[in-house]
């Protein structure tokens, strides 16, 4: 999501050698069950990717990131053209040595034609090593009756297929009492731990499921749906409760929001969820970002469940893992920026896992923002 005023995150646990050619990382192409525990995150470093244009196209809008086969993939929520980037990101346990964009790939339709503006709003990206293809989500445009979408493309950007979504996730301009909210749809995506499916997550509750979060505690559940990647249809869904907005808007402004912006499944029914709260009027950027450990083992299957306001369901459980305010003083300009993407990276030389998050600079449309990349070590 582009955060406007409104200023307006599962992969199999595979870790290949670092695309940075950094000798302090190691290679592992097979999941190691003994590593599938995450008890804490250790902050290591931050680096900023410059805004230098590529082929005269502005660099930015980083809404999602993934790492597979020694390659970093970053999707942009910009248009003209719809695109994703290949990035060079180099680091070791001491920190970053490089982060830059090496190429831009235009995303096109099935016949290789450029996609018109407002038809696709990219948000999350994953590379599927089983198929050799890329999957990504689009928020669509609810107010313009453009459905959210989960799509598969070839590495060259040509579309292969669109997956079937639950009907209640599609745009609804005929009834303002139900359906997804504009700019509140498919912000998050991951490959299932068993590699048989894709998980997609809504940023905000469906209208009939509950209100948007406010600074007062609300019942604001979002739906996380598992899509079978063979037949392309939904097969399970669970509910996750959003936090309240962290801060009241300041300096006479009124806008605030909190939503789910990315997900990763690191073991069966075990996830990392990235939540971002924003309140306008703050010189520090106004963002409060948290990573939660989420357990969906006992969560109800809500795939065929109607409005959650009238239903009793068991939600996934959440445990706070990391709050970015704790490292604010170590970040550029003391800013926790518009963080939207999260991905597992290669293993460090000691065998521990790396984790990367990335921010969307909104192309500096409203105020100076950063293409911020932050590195963590996962503590089992």
PyMOL commands that set and color helices and strands:
alter all, ss='L'
color gray80, all
select helices_A, chain A and resi 33-35+142-144+167-169+308-310+324-330+332-334+362-364
alter helices_A, ss='H'
color red, helices_A
select strands_A, chain A and resi 25-26+40-49+62-68+71-76+83-92+95-106+122-128+133-138+149-153+159-162+186-191+197-202+221-228+234-241+256-267+270-279+287-295+317-323+339-348+353-359+371-379
alter strands_A, ss='S'
color yellow, strands_A
deselect
rebuild
show_as cartoon
